[in-house]
Amino acid sequence: MNEDAVIAAVAAELGVAPKAVRLEGDFQKDYGIDSLDFVRLVMAVEVAAGLRIDDKAAAKVHTIGELLDLVRMSEPGQTG
């Protein structure tokens, strides 16, 4: 997994510079991401990382760091 590519995908979806992405940043509280925006963000991360993220696991994610941890645990091509 290319962590920089994942951070870049998150930053693009959030509309911020990659250096502004904080691992402790909460998608809803800090970035105002609603559920539909979060689905788009997860899809962008899946493309950037070349894998599928489990939908149920993704629903439990609140921070960027948690999303990165989930990406690290996911297998390439895994279906959700």
N, CA, C and O atoms as a GROMACS GRO file, in nm:
protein
  320
    1MET      N    1   0.084  -0.118   0.000
    1MET     CA    2   0.000   0.000   0.000
    1MET      C    3   0.088   0.124   0.000
    1MET      O    4   0.186   0.132   0.075
    2ASN      N    5   0.054   0.218  -0.083
    2ASN     CA    6   0.125   0.345  -0.087
    2ASN      C    7   0.047   0.444   0.000
    2ASN      O    8  -0.054   0.501  -0.043
    3GLU      N    9   0.097   0.465   0.121
    3GLU     CA   10   0.027   0.552   0.216
    3GLU      C   11   0.014   0.694   0.163
    3GLU      O   12  -0.088   0.759   0.187
    4ASP      N   13   0.114   0.743   0.091
    4ASP     CA   14   0.108   0.877   0.035
    4ASP      C   15  -0.007   0.889  -0.065
    4ASP      O   16  -0.075   0.992  -0.071
    5ALA      N   17  -0.030   0.784  -0.144
    5ALA     CA   18  -0.140   0.785  -0.241
    5ALA      C   19  -0.275   0.787  -0.169
    5ALA      O   20  -0.369   0.853  -0.214
    6VAL      N   21  -0.285   0.714  -0.058
    6VAL     CA   22  -0.410   0.713   0.020
    6VAL      C   23  -0.434   0.851   0.080
    6VAL      O   24  -0.546   0.903   0.074
    7ILE      N   25  -0.330   0.910   0.139
    7ILE     CA   26  -0.344   1.044   0.197
    7ILE      C   27  -0.381   1.145   0.089
    7ILE      O   28  -0.464   1.233   0.112
    8ALA      N   29  -0.322   1.133  -0.029
    8ALA     CA   30  -0.354   1.223  -0.139
    8ALA      C   31  -0.500   1.208  -0.181
    8ALA      O   32  -0.566   1.307  -0.209
    9ALA      N   33  -0.550   1.085  -0.185
    9ALA     CA   34  -0.690   1.061  -0.221
    9ALA      C   35  -0.783   1.120  -0.116
    9ALA      O   36  -0.884   1.181  -0.150
   10VAL      N   37  -0.749   1.102   0.011
   10VAL     CA   38  -0.830   1.159   0.120
   10VAL      C   39  -0.829   1.311   0.109
   10VAL      O   40  -0.934   1.375   0.117
   11ALA      N   41  -0.711   1.369   0.090
   11ALA     CA   42  -0.699   1.514   0.080
   11ALA      C   43  -0.781   1.568  -0.036
   11ALA      O   44  -0.849   1.670  -0.023
   12ALA      N   45  -0.776   1.501  -0.150
   12ALA     CA   46  -0.852   1.546  -0.267
   12ALA      C   47  -1.002   1.545  -0.238
   12ALA      O   48  -1.074   1.638  -0.276
   13GLU      N   49  -1.048   1.441  -0.173
   13GLU     CA   50  -1.191   1.432  -0.140
   13GLU      C   51  -1.233   1.535  -0.036
   13GLU      O   52  -1.345   1.585  -0.038
   14LEU      N   53  -1.140   1.567   0.054
   14LEU     CA   54  -1.170   1.667   0.158
   14LEU      C   55  -1.150   1.810   0.109
   14LEU      O   56  -1.197   1.905   0.171
   15GLY      N   57  -1.080   1.824  -0.004
   15GLY     CA   58  -1.055   1.957  -0.057
   15GLY      C   59  -0.946   2.031   0.019
   15GLY      O   60  -0.950   2.154   0.030
   16VAL      N   61  -0.848   1.955   0.071
   16VAL     CA   62  -0.737   2.016   0.145
   16VAL      C   63  -0.605   1.965   0.086
   16VAL      O   64  -0.603   1.869   0.010
   17ALA      N   65  -0.497   2.031   0.122
   17ALA     CA   66  -0.364   1.986   0.080
   17ALA      C   67  -0.328   1.860   0.158
   17ALA      O   68  -0.365   1.847   0.275
   18PRO      N   69  -0.255   1.768   0.096
   18PRO     CA   70  -0.215   1.646   0.168
   18PRO      C   71  -0.145   1.673   0.301
   18PRO      O   72  -0.162   1.598   0.397
   19LYS      N   73  -0.066   1.780   0.308
   19LYS     CA   74   0.004   1.812   0.433
   19LYS      C   75  -0.092   1.859   0.542
   19LYS      O   76  -0.056   1.861   0.660
   20ALA      N   77  -0.214   1.898   0.504
   20ALA     CA   78  -0.313   1.943   0.601
   20ALA      C   79  -0.394   1.828   0.660
   20ALA      O   80  -0.471   1.848   0.753
   21VAL      N   81  -0.377   1.708   0.607
   21VAL     CA   82  -0.450   1.591   0.657
   21VAL      C   83  -0.391   1.548   0.790
   21VAL      O   84  -0.272   1.518   0.800
   22ARG      N   85  -0.476   1.545   0.891
   22ARG     CA   86  -0.436   1.505   1.026
   22ARG      C   87  -0.492   1.367   1.054
   22ARG      O   88  -0.611   1.344   1.035
   23LEU      N   89  -0.410   1.275   1.100
   23LEU     CA   90  -0.456   1.139   1.126
   23LEU      C   91  -0.566   1.134   1.231
   23LEU      O   92  -0.652   1.045   1.226
   24GLU      N   93  -0.565   1.227   1.324
   24GLU     CA   94  -0.668   1.229   1.428
   24GLU      C   95  -0.794   1.304   1.383
   24GLU      O   96  -0.892   1.312   1.457
   25GLY      N   97  -0.790   1.360   1.262
   25GLY     CA   98  -0.904   1.436   1.211
   25GLY      C   99  -1.028   1.350   1.193
   25GLY      O  100  -1.024   1.246   1.127
   26ASP      N  101  -1.137   1.394   1.251
   26ASP     CA  102  -1.266   1.324   1.243
   26ASP      C  103  -1.337   1.369   1.116
   26ASP      O  104  -1.354   1.489   1.091
   27PHE      N  105  -1.379   1.272   1.036
   27PHE     CA  106  -1.442   1.305   0.908
   27PHE      C  107  -1.564   1.395   0.924
   27PHE      O  108  -1.579   1.491   0.850
   28GLN      N  109  -1.649   1.365   1.020
   28GLN     CA  110  -1.772   1.443   1.036
   28GLN      C  111  -1.746   1.572   1.114
   28GLN      O  112  -1.784   1.680   1.069
   29LYS      N  113  -1.683   1.561   1.230
   29LYS     CA  114  -1.665   1.678   1.316
   29LYS      C  115  -1.567   1.780   1.261
   29LYS      O  116  -1.594   1.900   1.264
   30ASP      N  117  -1.454   1.732   1.209
   30ASP     CA  118  -1.350   1.824   1.164
   30ASP      C  119  -1.362   1.864   1.018
   30ASP      O  120  -1.323   1.975   0.980
   31TYR      N  121  -1.418   1.774   0.936
   31TYR     CA  122  -1.422   1.800   0.792
   31TYR      C  123  -1.564   1.813   0.736
   31TYR      O  124  -1.580   1.840   0.617
   32GLY      N  125  -1.666   1.793   0.819
   32GLY     CA  126  -1.804   1.810   0.775
   32GLY      C  127  -1.849   1.709   0.670
   32GLY      O  128  -1.938   1.739   0.590
   33ILE      N  129  -1.789   1.591   0.670
   33ILE     CA  130  -1.822   1.487   0.572
   33ILE      C  131  -1.951   1.417   0.612
   33ILE      O  132  -1.962   1.368   0.724
   34ASP      N  133  -2.048   1.412   0.522
   34ASP     CA  134  -2.169   1.336   0.550
   34ASP      C  135  -2.152   1.193   0.498
   34ASP      O  136  -2.047   1.160   0.443
   35SER      N  137  -2.254   1.111   0.515
   35SER     CA  138  -2.240   0.969   0.481
   35SER      C  139  -2.215   0.947   0.332
   35SER      O  140  -2.137   0.858   0.296
   36LEU      N  141  -2.278   1.024   0.246
   36LEU     CA  142  -2.257   1.008   0.103
   36LEU      C  143  -2.115   1.050   0.064
   36LEU      O  144  -2.049   0.983  -0.015
   37ASP      N  145  -2.069   1.160   0.120
   37ASP     CA  146  -1.931   1.204   0.095
   37ASP      C  147  -1.831   1.100   0.144
   37ASP      O  148  -1.728   1.078   0.081
   38PHE      N  149  -1.863   1.036   0.257
   38PHE     CA  150  -1.773   0.936   0.311
   38PHE      C  151  -1.764   0.815   0.218
   38PHE      O  152  -1.657   0.758   0.200
   39VAL      N  153  -1.877   0.775   0.161
   39VAL     CA  154  -1.877   0.664   0.066
   39VAL      C  155  -1.788   0.698  -0.054
   39VAL      O  156  -1.710   0.615  -0.099
   40ARG      N  157  -1.800   0.820  -0.104
   40ARG     CA  158  -1.714   0.863  -0.215
   40ARG      C  159  -1.567   0.861  -0.176
   40ARG      O  160  -1.481   0.819  -0.254
   41LEU      N  161  -1.538   0.907  -0.055
   41LEU     CA  162  -1.401   0.910  -0.007
   41LEU      C  163  -1.345   0.768   0.004
   41LEU      O  164  -1.232   0.743  -0.038
   42VAL      N  165  -1.423   0.676   0.058
   42VAL     CA  166  -1.378   0.537   0.069
   42VAL      C  167  -1.353   0.478  -0.070
   42VAL      O  168  -1.256   0.406  -0.090
   43MET      N  169  -1.440   0.508  -0.164
   43MET     CA  170  -1.422   0.458  -0.301
   43MET      C  171  -1.291   0.513  -0.361
   43MET      O  172  -1.219   0.440  -0.429
   44ALA      N  173  -1.262   0.640  -0.336
   44ALA     CA  174  -1.138   0.699  -0.387
   44ALA      C  175  -1.016   0.634  -0.322
   44ALA      O  176  -0.915   0.612  -0.389
   45VAL      N  177  -1.025   0.602  -0.195
   45VAL     CA  178  -0.916   0.535  -0.125
   45VAL      C  179  -0.898   0.394  -0.179
   45VAL      O  180  -0.785   0.347  -0.196
   46GLU      N  181  -1.008   0.325  -0.208
   46GLU     CA  182  -1.000   0.191  -0.265
   46GLU      C  183  -0.924   0.194  -0.398
   46GLU      O  184  -0.839   0.108  -0.424
   47VAL      N  185  -0.954   0.291  -0.480
   47VAL     CA  186  -0.885   0.304  -0.609
   47VAL      C  187  -0.737   0.334  -0.586
   47VAL      O  188  -0.651   0.273  -0.649
   48ALA      N  189  -0.708   0.428  -0.497
   48ALA     CA  190  -0.570   0.467  -0.471
   48ALA      C  191  -0.487   0.352  -0.414
   48ALA      O  192  -0.369   0.338  -0.444
   49ALA      N  193  -0.550   0.269  -0.330
   49ALA     CA  194  -0.479   0.161  -0.264
   49ALA      C  195  -0.488   0.029  -0.341
   49ALA      O  196  -0.417  -0.066  -0.309
   50GLY      N  197  -0.575   0.024  -0.442
   50GLY     CA  198  -0.590  -0.098  -0.520
   50GLY      C  199  -0.654  -0.211  -0.443
   50GLY      O  200  -0.615  -0.326  -0.458
   51LEU      N  201  -0.754  -0.178  -0.360
   51LEU     CA  202  -0.821  -0.281  -0.282
   51LEU      C  203  -0.967  -0.245  -0.257
   51LEU      O  204  -1.011  -0.135  -0.289
   52ARG      N  205  -1.040  -0.339  -0.199
   52ARG     CA  206  -1.178  -0.314  -0.157
   52ARG      C  207  -1.180  -0.312  -0.006
   52ARG      O  208  -1.119  -0.396   0.060
   53ILE      N  209  -1.250  -0.217   0.050
   53ILE     CA  210  -1.264  -0.203   0.194
   53ILE      C  211  -1.400  -0.256   0.234
   53ILE      O  212  -1.501  -0.222   0.172
   54ASP      N  213  -1.402  -0.340   0.336
   54ASP     CA  214  -1.526  -0.397   0.385
   54ASP      C  215  -1.622  -0.286   0.429
   54ASP      O  216  -1.586  -0.200   0.509
   55ASP      N  217  -1.744  -0.290   0.376
   55ASP     CA  218  -1.842  -0.185   0.404
   55ASP      C  219  -1.875  -0.175   0.553
   55ASP      O  220  -1.885  -0.065   0.607
   56LYS      N  221  -1.892  -0.288   0.619
   56LYS     CA  222  -1.925  -0.287   0.763
   56LYS      C  223  -1.810  -0.230   0.845
   56LYS      O  224  -1.833  -0.155   0.940
   57ALA      N  225  -1.689  -0.265   0.809
   57ALA     CA  226  -1.572  -0.212   0.879
   57ALA      C  227  -1.560  -0.062   0.854
   57ALA      O  228  -1.529   0.014   0.946
   58ALA      N  229  -1.583  -0.019   0.731
   58ALA     CA  230  -1.573   0.123   0.697
   58ALA      C  231  -1.676   0.206   0.773
   58ALA      O  232  -1.649   0.321   0.808
   59ALA      N  233  -1.792   0.148   0.800
   59ALA     CA  234  -1.897   0.220   0.872
   59ALA      C  235  -1.856   0.254   1.015
   59ALA      O  236  -1.915   0.343   1.077
   60LYS      N  237  -1.756   0.186   1.068
   60LYS     CA  238  -1.709   0.209   1.205
   60LYS      C  239  -1.596   0.311   1.211
   60LYS      O  240  -1.551   0.347   1.320
   61VAL      N  241  -1.550   0.357   1.096
   61VAL     CA  242  -1.437   0.450   1.089
   61VAL      C  243  -1.484   0.593   1.113
   61VAL      O  244  -1.585   0.637   1.058
   62HIS      N  245  -1.410   0.664   1.197
   62HIS     CA  246  -1.443   0.804   1.226
   62HIS      C  247  -1.329   0.900   1.193
   62HIS      O  248  -1.352   1.017   1.163
   63THR      N  249  -1.206   0.849   1.198
   63THR     CA  250  -1.091   0.936   1.176
   63THR      C  251  -1.008   0.889   1.056
   63THR      O  252  -1.021   0.776   1.010
   64ILE      N  253  -0.924   0.977   1.009
   64ILE     CA  254  -0.835   0.943   0.898
   64ILE      C  255  -0.738   0.833   0.940
   64ILE      O  256  -0.709   0.743   0.861
   65GLY      N  257  -0.689   0.838   1.061
   65GLY     CA  258  -0.600   0.734   1.110
   65GLY      C  259  -0.668   0.598   1.113
   65GLY      O  260  -0.607   0.497   1.079
   66GLU      N  261  -0.794   0.594   1.155
   66GLU     CA  262  -0.869   0.469   1.156
   66GLU      C  263  -0.887   0.415   1.014
   66GLU      O  264  -0.879   0.295   0.992
   67LEU      N  265  -0.909   0.504   0.919
   67LEU     CA  266  -0.923   0.462   0.780
   67LEU      C  267  -0.790   0.404   0.729
   67LEU      O  268  -0.790   0.302   0.660
   68LEU      N  269  -0.679   0.468   0.762
   68LEU     CA  270  -0.549   0.416   0.722
   68LEU      C  271  -0.523   0.278   0.783
   68LEU      O  272  -0.470   0.189   0.717
   69ASP      N  273  -0.561   0.261   0.910
   69ASP     CA  274  -0.546   0.131   0.974
   69ASP      C  275  -0.628   0.025   0.901
   69ASP      O  276  -0.581  -0.087   0.881
   70LEU      N  277  -0.749   0.061   0.862
   70LEU     CA  278  -0.836  -0.032   0.789
   70LEU      C  279  -0.776  -0.068   0.654
   70LEU      O  280  -0.782  -0.183   0.611
   71VAL      N  281  -0.718   0.030   0.586
   71VAL     CA  282  -0.653   0.005   0.458
   71VAL      C  283  -0.535  -0.090   0.478
   71VAL      O  284  -0.515  -0.181   0.398
   72ARG      N  285  -0.459  -0.070   0.582
   72ARG     CA  286  -0.344  -0.156   0.609
   72ARG      C  287  -0.388  -0.302   0.633
   72ARG      O  288  -0.316  -0.395   0.597
   73MET      N  289  -0.505  -0.320   0.693
   73MET     CA  290  -0.554  -0.455   0.724
   73MET      C  291  -0.625  -0.520   0.605
   73MET      O  292  -0.646  -0.641   0.605
   74SER      N  293  -0.661  -0.443   0.506
   74SER     CA  294  -0.734  -0.496   0.391
   74SER      C  295  -0.639  -0.559   0.292
   74SER      O  296  -0.525  -0.515   0.273
   75GLU      N  297  -0.687  -0.663   0.229
   75GLU     CA  298  -0.608  -0.733   0.127
   75GLU      C  299  -0.640  -0.677  -0.010
   75GLU      O  300  -0.754  -0.638  -0.036
   76PRO      N  301  -0.542  -0.671  -0.100
   76PRO     CA  302  -0.571  -0.626  -0.238
   76PRO      C  303  -0.681  -0.710  -0.301
   76PRO      O  304  -0.678  -0.833  -0.296
   77GLY      N  305  -0.776  -0.641  -0.359
   77GLY     CA  306  -0.886  -0.709  -0.429
   77GLY      C  307  -0.992  -0.767  -0.337
   77GLY      O  308  -1.087  -0.829  -0.385
   78GLN      N  309  -0.978  -0.749  -0.207
   78GLN     CA  310  -1.076  -0.802  -0.111
   78GLN      C  311  -1.213  -0.740  -0.140
   78GLN      O  312  -1.222  -0.621  -0.171
   79THR      N  313  -1.318  -0.818  -0.129
   79THR     CA  314  -1.452  -0.765  -0.152
   79THR      C  315  -1.517  -0.732  -0.019
   79THR      O  316  -1.493  -0.798   0.082
   80GLY      N  317  -1.602  -0.626  -0.022
   80GLY     CA  318  -1.666  -0.582   0.101
   80GLY      C  319  -1.808  -0.618   0.110
   80GLY      O  320  -1.874  -0.587   0.209
   0.00000   0.00000   0.00000
